[in-house]
Amino acid sequence: MKKFVNDPQAFVPEMLKGIALANPDTIVYVPEYNLIMRADAPNQDKVSIVQGSGSGHEPAHVMVVGKGMLDAACPGDVFAAPPAEYVYETAKRVASAKGVLLLVNNYTGDRMAFEMAQEMAEADGIVCDTLFINDDVAVQDSLYTVGRRGVAGNFFVMKACGALAEEGASLAEVKAIGERVNSVTRTMGIALTACTPPAKGSPLFELGDNEMEIGVGIHGEPGRRRADLVPADDIVAELLDAVVPDLPFVSGDRVALMINGLGGTPISELYLLFGIAAQRLEDMGITVARSYVGNYCTSLEMAGASLTLVKLDEEIERLLEAPAEIVNRIF
């Protein structure tokens, strides 16, 4: 294992400290709860949006805290759900008069932690609600889920909820837009290599030099099948053949298209995949109105990518276009 790491057990806290030191004017780090929050939170005039899950998926979720997206993120250790008390403390610290919305990818550990945290917060009189995200079409159940997993498509839920919250919408309205975005978002991923969690020190799974895992989960969960590596054209075709019929997306639709890197794939290859996907969608009569290429929801250094489609309507497109000022930025 070659990584920039001191004590593997300190990997997450040291990462969070770095995020805070790089953003001293906008971010506050509370180390006892792995909590990254906006420096200006809570804002009593808006619903507070909280996301959290295991670490190892950066920039999700700790690097998308900021105006227009999350008010706070409370990660667990690498690929591990945060303790319920971390989520509870996070909800308390950002709770506003308009309430708190917890956004949760559909994994068993995360569901348990966030549902317990919501109960604890409500016992304190905090207005709190939870929304589960499940955009992955690869498998119905996985190693960690009952039902579909939440993967890179959760970015569109975070963005829409964050933008509507900034406009002063109610908790019910913010949750409703999140549910609507989730209902029209579909994703599937593919892995070319495994990743190595720092505390484990060895790859999560074995994949031959000429093999790929189709439908892989972001924790290395098995997908639909393992096969010999094929050209990029064929990979994109298989991803689209799984994603497009699932909603279904049809001719005349306007969509957002995301090609998300899993952490170890060069941006050049991600754009190559995007170009192929955009052309195939155009051939189907589907208009790519918004484009996203890069690392959004990763699996440490896993080589691979996922493809996400979101069916747009006027309101969803407006919210995706709204500005956001988050940790993860280029300039």
Residue pairs with C-beta under 8 A, 6 or more apart in sequence:
1 196
1 198
1 201
1 202
3 196
3 198
5 11
5 198
6 14
8 198
8 199
8 201
9 199
11 55
11 78
11 198
11 199
12 34
12 55
12 75
12 76
12 77
12 78
13 31
13 34
15 55
15 58
15 62
16 29
16 31
16 34
16 36
16 62
16 75
17 29
17 31
19 27
19 29
19 36
19 62
19 63
19 327
20 27
20 28
20 29
20 36
22 327
23 327
25 39
26 38
26 39
26 40
26 66
26 325
26 327
27 36
27 37
27 38
27 39
27 65
27 66
27 327
28 35
28 36
28 37
28 38
28 39
29 35
29 36
30 37
30 89
30 93
33 74
33 85
33 86
33 89
33 90
34 74
34 75
34 76
34 82
34 86
35 72
35 73
35 74
35 86
35 89
35 90
35 93
36 62
36 65
36 72
36 73
36 74
36 75
36 327
37 65
37 71
37 72
37 73
37 90
37 93
37 94
38 65
38 66
38 67
38 70
38 71
38 72
38 94
41 48
41 71
41 72
41 93
41 94
42 48
42 71
42 93
42 94
42 95
42 96
43 71
43 96
44 96
44 97
44 98
45 96
45 97
45 98
45 168
46 96
46 98
46 165
46 166
46 168
47 96
47 98
47 99
47 100
47 101
47 165
47 169
47 170
47 171
47 174
48 71
48 72
48 91
48 94
48 95
48 96
48 98
48 99
48 100
48 101
48 165
49 69
49 70
49 71
49 100
49 101
49 103
49 158
49 161
49 162
49 165
49 174
50 70
50 71
50 72
50 73
50 74
50 87
50 90
50 91
50 94
50 100
50 101
50 102
50 103
51 60
51 61
51 64
51 70
51 73
51 102
51 103
51 104
51 154
51 158
52 61
52 73
52 74
52 75
52 76
52 82
52 86
52 87
52 90
52 102
52 104
52 110
52 113
52 114
53 60
53 61
53 75
53 76
53 81
53 82
53 104
53 105
53 107
53 110
54 75
54 76
54 77
54 78
54 79
54 80
54 81
54 82
54 109
54 110
54 219
55 62
55 75
55 76
55 77
55 78
55 79
55 80
56 78
56 79
56 195
56 197
56 219
56 298
56 299
56 300
57 218
57 297
57 298
57 299
58 295
58 298
59 295
59 296
59 298
59 327
59 328
60 152
60 154
60 155
60 296
60 297
60 298
61 70
61 73
61 75
61 158
62 73
62 75
62 327
63 326
63 327
63 328
64 70
64 73
64 155
64 158
64 324
64 326
64 327
64 328
65 71
65 72
65 73
65 326
65 327
66 324
66 325
66 326
66 327
67 166
67 323
67 324
67 325
67 326
68 159
68 162
68 163
68 166
68 322
68 323
68 324
68 325
68 326
69 158
69 159
69 162
69 324
69 326
70 158
70 162
70 326
71 94
72 90
72 93
72 94
73 90
74 82
74 86
74 87
74 89
74 90
75 82
76 82
76 83
76 86
76 109
76 113
77 199
78 197
78 198
78 199
78 300
79 197
79 219
80 109
81 107
81 109
81 110
81 112
81 113
82 110
82 113
83 113
84 112
84 113
84 114
84 116
84 117
84 120
85 117
85 120
86 113
87 102
87 113
87 114
87 116
87 117
88 116
88 117
88 120
88 121
90 117
91 100
91 102
91 117
91 118
91 121
91 126
91 128
92 121
92 124
92 126
94 100
95 121
95 126
95 127
95 128
98 127
98 168
98 170
98 171
99 126
99 127
99 128
99 129
99 170
99 171
100 121
100 126
100 127
100 128
100 129
100 171
101 128
101 129
101 130
101 131
101 161
101 165
101 171
101 174
101 175
101 178
102 114
102 117
102 118
102 128
102 129
102 130
102 131
103 130
103 131
103 133
103 154
103 157
103 158
103 161
103 178
104 110
104 111
104 114
104 130
104 131
104 132
104 133
104 150
105 132
105 133
105 134
105 149
105 150
105 151
105 154
106 132
106 133
106 134
106 145
106 147
106 148
106 149
106 150
107 144
107 145
107 149
107 150
108 144
108 145
108 146
109 144
111 132
114 130
115 130
118 128
118 129
118 130
121 128
122 128
127 171
129 171
129 175
131 157
131 161
131 175
131 178
131 179
131 182
132 150
132 182
133 150
133 153
133 154
133 157
133 178
133 182
134 147
134 148
134 149
134 150
134 182
135 148
135 149
135 150
135 151
135 152
135 153
135 154
135 182
135 185
135 186
135 187
135 308
136 148
136 149
136 150
136 151
136 153
136 187
136 188
136 189
136 217
137 148
137 186
137 187
137 188
137 242
137 243
137 246
138 149
138 188
138 189
138 214
138 215
138 216
138 217
138 223
138 224
138 242
139 148
139 149
139 215
139 217
139 221
139 222
139 223
139 224
140 147
140 148
141 147
142 149
142 217
142 221
142 222
143 217
143 219
143 221
143 222
144 217
144 219
144 221
149 217
149 218
149 221
151 187
151 189
151 217
151 218
151 297
151 306
151 308
152 187
152 189
152 218
152 258
152 260
152 296
152 297
152 306
152 308
153 182
153 185
153 186
153 187
153 258
153 308
153 310
154 297
155 258
155 292
155 296
155 297
156 181
156 185
156 256
156 258
156 308
156 310
156 316
156 320
157 178
157 181
157 182
157 185
159 319
159 320
159 322
159 324
160 177
160 178
160 181
160 316
160 319
160 320
161 174
161 175
161 177
161 178
161 181
162 324
163 319
163 320
163 322
163 324
164 173
164 174
164 177
164 319
165 174
166 322
169 177
177 315
177 316
177 319
180 316
181 310
181 316
184 247
184 310
184 311
184 316
185 308
185 309
185 310
185 311
186 243
186 246
186 247
186 249
186 308
186 309
187 243
187 258
187 260
187 306
187 307
187 308
187 309
188 215
188 239
188 242
188 243
188 306
188 307
189 215
189 216
189 217
189 218
189 223
189 239
189 260
189 262
189 304
189 305
189 306
189 307
190 212
190 213
190 214
190 215
190 216
190 223
190 235
190 238
190 239
190 304
190 305
190 306
191 207
191 212
191 213
191 216
191 220
191 223
191 262
191 299
191 302
191 303
191 304
192 207
192 212
192 229
192 265
192 303
192 304
193 203
193 207
193 264
193 302
193 303
193 304
194 203
194 204
194 205
194 206
194 207
194 220
194 302
195 203
195 204
195 220
195 262
195 263
195 264
195 299
195 300
195 301
195 302
196 202
196 203
196 204
196 300
196 301
197 204
197 300
204 219
204 220
205 213
205 220
205 222
207 213
207 226
210 228
210 229
211 226
211 227
211 228
211 229
212 226
212 227
212 228
212 229
212 230
212 235
212 304
213 222
213 223
213 226
213 304
214 223
214 224
214 225
214 226
214 227
214 238
215 222
215 223
215 224
215 225
215 242
216 222
216 223
216 302
216 304
217 223
218 262
218 297
218 298
218 299
219 299
220 299
220 302
224 242
232 269
232 272
232 273
232 276
233 276
235 273
236 273
236 276
236 277
236 280
236 307
237 280
239 277
239 306
239 307
240 277
240 280
240 281
240 307
243 249
243 307
243 308
243 309
244 284
244 286
244 309
247 309
247 311
249 255
249 284
249 286
249 309
249 311
250 285
250 286
251 284
251 285
251 286
252 285
252 286
253 286
253 287
253 311
253 312
254 286
254 287
254 289
254 311
254 312
254 317
255 281
255 286
255 287
255 288
255 289
255 290
255 309
255 310
255 311
255 312
256 288
256 289
256 290
256 291
256 292
256 308
256 309
256 310
256 312
256 317
256 320
257 274
257 277
257 278
257 281
257 288
257 290
257 291
257 292
257 307
257 308
257 309
258 292
258 293
258 296
258 306
258 307
258 308
258 309
258 310
259 270
259 271
259 273
259 274
259 277
259 292
259 293
259 305
259 306
259 307
260 270
260 292
260 294
260 295
260 296
260 297
260 298
260 305
260 306
260 307
260 308
261 267
261 270
261 294
261 295
261 296
261 298
261 304
261 305
262 295
262 298
262 299
262 302
262 303
262 304
262 305
262 306
263 295
263 298
263 299
263 300
263 301
263 302
263 303
264 300
264 301
264 302
264 303
264 304
265 303
265 304
265 305
267 293
267 294
269 305
270 293
270 294
270 305
271 293
273 305
273 307
274 291
274 293
277 307
278 288
278 291
281 287
281 288
282 288
289 312
289 317
290 312
290 317
290 320
290 321
292 308
297 306
310 316
312 320
